[in-house]
Amino acid sequence: MLDAQGPLDYPSLQSSLFFETPAEIYARVFRVLKPRTPPPPLQVEFCRFANADSFMRLEEGRLHIRISDLLEGAPAPVMEALAFILLGKLYRKPVPRIYAHRYRLYLNRRDFRRQAHLVRQVRGRKFISDPQGKTHNLDELFERLNRQYFDGLLGRPRMGWSRKPARSMLGHFDPSHNAIIISRIFDEPHVPLLALEYVMFHEMLHLRYPVDHAGARRRVHTREFREAEKTFPRWKEAKELLKKL
Ligand SMILES: [Zn+2]
């Protein structure tokens, strides 16, 4: 098929647009742009950016795609357009203008702009970093521990890394913002994962055991809380690791 767009006119993609995960969309668009190269393993993540920015990078043969969660509910054709834009940029491939146009149209929709505005407001108020650090992803860690120790029953709050690698506060649960913040000190490859897991487990117990307001005293770490904490495997070892941070 050849039309006004000549060689840039890719085969019609509409039929495959539905029921694809974002990762599948990226793999398919990759095959369109680079038909002779098998798509690398790729990972698509929706991140809590304050705006609609999206990023892609190739690292050790893996494609990491980070998309604003503002676009999480975007229709598949919009997701496809963004895949063309990002992959085209990364691999310096010409991309039909229709994709840039389609994507811009979506960003300019009134409902989208309104939502983006609200998100900027809310996220601007309390800084909560992206759960994806340079080494660990807090959302993934939360879900793994949730399955391991809480039968997957805890609802995931917002997760973020502290601005600075603080030693004074290794982690905290902020009920007003429903957020768990973990010290950036743990986002280093040389820091044992067990230490991070233990701190996360502790913060997760705060979701499980609410603050005890009985009497005049406000008890954050109740007796049950302390008992539950000891059920963490390698509890002592983990505590020792924290002392040596
Ligand atoms: Zn605590």
Residues whose N, C-alpha, C, O or C-beta is under 5 A from the ligand:
A	BS01	ZN	none
